[in-house]
């Protein structure tokens, strides 16, 4: 149950990022592929998007676009979780269009 709670917190954090970015539409796709031993979570929004400079540093916990705090841990922790579970993390964003975040996990990973 802890694994699902942690994944749901990552998903919630990405949704909150989209809401703060003014997204009016968010889409989540969770795919379980037992044959390939993968679990994929893809989240897409139509928020403000990020420019190349912010996107380049978005996985750094000391980088955030929020003015209410000086750290942004959600995306770095999501990336770390995916990579620690034998998976990958990617994020693409276009200013004025939105952001697509994808994390894959080794489904059979002990964590």
N, C-alpha and C positions, 0 to 999 in steps of 0.2 A: 504494500500500500504506500510506503514511503516514496518509492520510485514514481508512482503516478502523481502523488502530491507535488513532488519536485518538478515534474514535467508540467503540471498544470500551473505552477507558479511561474515557470518560464514563459508559458503561453500567455498568461495574464499580464506579465510584464511587457511583452511585445505588444499586446493589445493596448495597454496603457500608453506606450510610446506612440502608437498610431493615433490614439485619441488626442494626446498632447500635440500631435502634428496636424491636427485638424481633419483627420480622416472621417469621411461620412460612410465609407464602405470598407469592410474588412472581410477577408476570406481565409479560412483555415482548412487545410487538407492534411489529414493524418493517414498515412499509408503503412500498413503492416505487411511485409513481404517475408514470409517464413522461408520460402525457397532460397532467397538471397540473404537471409538472416539480417534483415534491415527493418528499422522503424524510421519513418521520415515524417517530419513535421514542417509544413510550409505555410507561412503566414504572409498574406499580401494585403496592402492597404493603399488607399488613394490620397494619403496625406500630403503634406508639403514636400516630402522627399528631402534628400540631403545632397549637398554638393560634393564634389570629388575629394576636397580637403577633409571635410568631416568624415566622410565614408572611409577614407584611408586610415583614420585613427579611431573608428567607432568601437573597436574591440579593446581599446585601452581603458581601464576602469577610471582613469583620471580625466577622461574626456566626456563631456555631456553638453547638450545644448540647453538644458534646463537652467533657469536662473535661481531656482529655489535651493539647489544644492551643488556641490562641487565635484561629485563623483557620479558615475553612471555604471552601476554594477550589473544590470540586467543582461545586456548583450554579452559582456565578457563572461559572465557565469554560464549563460546558455552555450556559448562557444566552448568553454572549458568542459562542461558536462558532455557535450557531443564528442569531443576529442578524447576524453578520458574513457568513454564507452566505445572506443574503436570506430568512431564515426567522423563526420566532417561538418563544418559550418560554413555557410556563405550568406552574404547579404549584398543586395544590389539596390540602388536607389537612384532616382532621377528627380531633380528639382521640379516641382509643379506636377509631377505624375504620381509619385508614391514610392513605396519600399517593398521589396520581397525578401523575406528572411527564410532560410531553409537550414534545418539541422537533421542529420541522419545519425542513427545509433546502431551499433551491432545489437540486434534483437536479443541474442543469447548471452550478452555480456552480464557478468555477475552483478554489476551495479545498475 
